[in-house]
Amino acid sequence: QVQLVESGGGLVQPGGSLRLSCAASGGIFRIYNMGWYRQAPGKQRELVARITPGGSTNYADSVKGRFTISRDNEKNTVHLQMNSLKPEDTAIYLCNAQSVTRNVWGQGTQVTVSS
């Protein structure tokens, strides 16, 4: 079964940028829909961005124009480039892999946007 490990989180000032990475192992990466979700304290987990095996993407309205999801099927990685970060983007960001038979989560990486 595929396993996911996120990296790239941290503390950034409003208006700054971060690039999250998710490394997958143990499965056939290219068949999975890959997504980034986030969960802030006291709030439900929400979809941030998703990318299909063929590269089609969709984004939450709150991040459109600021975040970009991409995948490298040769390196088994998915990235989330986050620009113009806002305090309300503060959350734990989790990588997700979905196939017909699997729904796998990473442990998450903390993103804090604060001055």
N, C-alpha and C positions, 0 to 999 in steps of 0.2 A: 504494500500500500504506500502511496506517496506520502512523504513527510515534508513539512514546510518550516523554514526558518527565516524570520524577518530580521532586518537590520536597517540602520540609517536614521532611527528616531533620535530625538534630542530636544534641547531647548533652543528656541529661535525667537528673535524679536518680530513684532508685527511688521508685515511687509517683506519678510525674509523668505528664504526657500529651503526646502529639504528634499532629498531624494531617498525614498524608501526602496528597499530591495527585498525580494522573497526568493530564496533558493529552494528548489524542489529536488527531492531524491526519492528513489525507491519505486517509481512508477513511470508510466508512459506520459510524460508531461504534455506532449502536444495534443492529447485528446481532451484535456481538461479545459473547461471554462474557468478562468482565473479572475479573482476579484479581490478588491481591498474594501474592508468594512472598518468602521470605527465605533467605539463605544466610549462615551463620556460619562463621568460619575452621575448616577441618578437618571440616566437616559437609556433608551433602548439602543441596541446595536442597529446601525444603519449602513446601507450600501453606499460606498463612495464612488467606486468605479469598477467596471467589469470589462473583460476582453475575452472574446471567443477564440477557439483555436485558429480561426482564419483571420483574426485581427480586428473584427468589428468591436466597437466600443460603445459603452453608454456610461453616463455620469449622473450623479445626483445634481439637482439644480443648483444647490448651494456651492458646488465646486466647479461648475462649467466655466471654461475660460481661464481657470487658474491651475487646475490639476490635469496631468496627462498620464495615462496608463499605457504601458508598452510591455511586450514580451519578447524573449529570445528563446525560441524553441531548440536551438542548438546548445545553449548554455543552461537550459532548464531554469530560467529566471523570469520574474516579472517585476517591473519597477513602477513606482508612482512618483512622478515629478510634481512637487507641490510648490507653487509660486504664490506670491502675494498673500502669504499666510495671515490669518486673522486669529484673535484670541478664541473665537468660537470653534476653530479647528482643533483645539486642544482635546486630545482623546488618546485612547489606546487604539492603534491601527493594527488590524488583523488581516492576514493573507488567507484566502480561501480558494480551494480547488474543488470543482464540481464536475462529475461525470454522471452517466446514467445510473451507476451503481455506487458512487462514492461521494461523500461530502466531507472534506478534510479542512481542518483549521490549524493555523500556526499559533504560537504562544502570544504573539503580539509585540508591538514596540511602541513605547510611549512617545508622543509628540506633544510638546508644551510650547504654546505661543504666548509670550509674555515679555513686557518690557521691564 
